[in-house]
Each structure stands twice: as C-alpha cells, then as structure tokens.
C-alpha cells in the first residue's frame, strides 16, 4: 500500500534531512553567496576612489596648533613623554601588543576631551576600540603616577635657595614677602563608591577633594588627591607633610607662609584674609592687606582653572564612571602634564561659558560655607598683624587702583570748566526767543537748567564743538 502523501504544512519528525530540504538549503546558500559576491564587486570600485579616512592620519602629521589643541602637548613633548614613561609602563593585559606611543596618544586624547575615542590618529588597526582606549588610559595613568615621574615634575621646595626663588617671585609680582605658595582645594567628581560613601559625599555629590599648592608662575608644587569630598580644608592640610615642613621652618626662624582662602583658619605658617573686611570698608591697613592677599590668592585659582581647562576629564561632567582610586591617579597624572605644558608656555584651551558656569556651580554646592566658629591660632593672628603693619608701612601703590583716575578727574575738572557765554547755548536762545514772543510768561521759565549748561560740555568729548 502506497504511503499517503503528507498534508500541506506537514513536517516529518522522522527524517532529519529530507531531500527537498537539502535542495532548498543548497539553492538558498548558493543564491546568498552569489548575492554577496555581486555586492562586494559593486563596493570595490568606490572604495578605491575614497580619500584617506580621518582615522588613518598619523597624529604627528597634524599641524602644530591642531596637535596641541587635540593632545595639549607639543609634538616634541609628546615624544619625550613616550620615552620617559616607557620604562615604568605596566605589562599589557591584552593579547595584541600596542606601542607605547599609541597608548600615550589615546590617554592624552582622553585627558583633553574627557571622552573615549574609538580610534587614535595614525592607528589603522581595527582592534583599536573603546576597550583598548580605556585600557591604555589606565596603563598610562599608572605610569604617570610612578614616584620617579611625580617627583621630577611636582616638587615642593625643600632647599633654601629654592624657597628664596619662589619668595622673590611672589614679592616682585604681588608685594607680599615670605610666600612659598598659594593653597586651595577643588572637588573632582567620582562614581558612587562601594565603601566609604560618607567620607566621599560633599553634601551634593561624591567627589575627591584635591588640595593644590602652586607658585606665582602657576606651577603646581604639591597635590593631594586622596581625601574624600567631605573633608574640610583644615583637615586635609593638617594631615599633609607640608604642614610639618612649614612649622619646622618657622620654628627655626625662617618665615615661610602659604596664602590660603577664608576656608582655612589663620596659622603662623598660613595667612588668611582679615575677617569682616569688605569692599565698602574704609581704607585701613587691614583692608590694604586683604586686597593684596586676594590678588595673590588668584594664583592658585587660576592654576586650578587652567588645570581643568586643559584636561577636561577633571571637570564636573566627567569621571562619574571612575572609582575613587582611579580618580586620584587621574588628578596626579593631569597635574604632572599641567606642569609640563606650563613650563613650556603652551596655550591653555579655555572653557566654554557653559562649562565654566557648571564648574563654578558644582564647586559652590560642594564646599561648605565658611564656618563662623573657626578657631584661629593666637600666634597666627599675631603674625598676621605684624604682616599687616609691615605692608602698610611699605606700601608702594594705593590699595585700590581705581581711586587714582577718579582723583585726577576731580583735579582736572575745575581747570576745564568755563563760564558759559551769553546767548551761546541753543537751549538759552530758544528760551529767550520764547520770552520775546510771549512776554506774559513768568521770568522763571527763562532760568537756565544747570544740567544743560556749557559747564558740562568738556565731559562730552564725543560731541562736536561749535
């Protein structure tokens, strides 16, 4: 008996590979192969005519301004950095080895932009992916934190002649003696840590509170990037080795001061502004000192601003994916690169208005308000009082530069004023004409308005003289 033909839509579960399915599979595969070959043949011709891709361009083929804008370093500094960190680079964790130059370029691009790139200029290897860039950033950052690299580029002055050079530079620029550095703190955001969340939370977000000391040329002399965002300025400084050095120097008879913001309490080795001195305060020795102090402290403010302008990975919008230890290493690496660029005099890429406003807002909400219960060291208050008297007695310029031009204008103004000639002003002529036309009007309408007299004419320098 012949087998009944299968119904439509029936599939046999006994035969694994029926002949009809074999034929259909073979026909489908052959058709798919032919279609792929035709599509490849069509795509071959335009590829030959396409220009060289942007990713295929060697970064060192860029113009000098474009190279500095992309990587922040000049070409010779980038090559020198590659040679310098090559001995301290950690072993690669990838199966395919990349050159140190490729890794350094990837890291510099990330530091400058704060974003991962899928390719590094000059590298056409298809395995250069975001994973490679992140790995390269970690390896280069670890190498940049090697004690030999950090010690070479970030160095607090321990020798007397080094301190004298810094003191002289501060005195020549700002007129305040015995200053060995300006100090302040800034917040760098981090990812929410698994441990020590309370220590890293600054009332607004999780961060590292970075303490920076700089000289008058905006070079970073010391950086402390390990404390959490909840620590106060005084706490970080009290736990730092710089405090011990400055205390020992002052106790030995050498006056060495840091210039700190109002968030610090007054110490014999740390000068802060005099409390309750404002712009409306009358001229006094305390106000004169506070004005000079504010101008001098701008050095560290500008240093932090240049640091975050060059290396956007430290700005408030970045680093939210990094753990606390990685962020601390990133800060130190960027401080090393900042000194390399600053000493060579390379230009700073400024922040946009949006970046600057966001950064200022993030720093403001992260910092606690200045405590009114700060306990000032009596010896520090006495040292500041002596400095206030010294600056007042040695003052070379007025405490407020804007007062000079105003005084000169007041002296020159009486010399330029002249009595108005009769019938010379158009307004007077019009009023006199109206008086003759209508004699019934009161005489008071012909009185001159002082605001329109010729005595004010010398102040209108842009008006034509008749």
Buried (B, 14 or more C-beta within 10 A) or exposed (E): EEEEEEEEEEEEEEEEEEEEEEEEEEEEEEEEEEEEEEEEEEEEEEEEEEEEEEBEEEBEEBEEEEBBEBBBBBBEBBBEBBEBBEEBBEEEEEEEEBEBBBBBBBBBBBBBBBEBBEBBBBBEEEEBBEEBBBBBBBBBBBBBBBEEBBEEBBBBBEEEEBBEEBBEBBBEBBBBBBBBBBBBBBBBBBBEBEEEEEBBBBEBBBBBBBBBBBBBEBBBBBBBBBBBBBBBBBEBBEEBEBBEBBBEBBEEEBBBBBBBBBBBBBBBBBBBBBEEBEEEEEEBBBBBBBBBBBBBBEBBBBBBBBBBBBBBBBBBBBBEEBBBEBBBBBBBBBBBBBBBBBEEEBEBBEBEEEBBEBBEEBBEBBBEEEEEEBEBBEEBBEBBBEBBEBBBEEBEEEBEEEEEEEEEEEEEEEEEBEEBEEEEBEEBEEBEEEBEEEEEEEEEEEEEEEEBBBBEBBEEEEEEEE
